[in-house]
Amino acid sequence: MQYMSRPKYQKLADSEIKKHLHKFTGWNIVRGKLSKTFEFTNFVQAFGFMTQVALEAEKMGHHPEWSNVYNHVKIDLMTHDAKGITTHDVKLLKAIENTYNSK
């Protein structure tokens, strides 16, 4: 008999997600993911931000879905194993915001 393993992180209730998002500007829930687009002066700043976030994400073992077009970086967060938004996403969101605000 094969058992399905439980996800490492549990999905947050909508009320919990909204409580966390209330603390941050610009983040929304889009198609079941935390989503925000960041704008920079130019491509180099946008790419530098992505590099810093990539290093933090790698430390956490949690990687964003993202795209970059010139000076815009769009980030979507969700925990695929849990099939939704978890505290792990909120933790990465905070690291992303800290990175963005430290520039």
Number of C-alpha atoms within 10 A of each C-alpha: 2 4 5 5 7 9 12 11 17 16 20 16 12 10 9 13 19 14 11 13 17 11 9 12 9 10 18 18 16 11 9 13 19 21 19 19 15 14 16 15 10 11 16 12 16 20 18 12 18 20 12 14 22 16 12 17 18 11 10 13 10 17 19 19 11 14 13 16 11 15 15 18 19 15 20 22 25 24 21 12 14 15 14 19 24 22 17 19 24 18 13 21 25 15 17 20 13 12 15 16 8 7 8
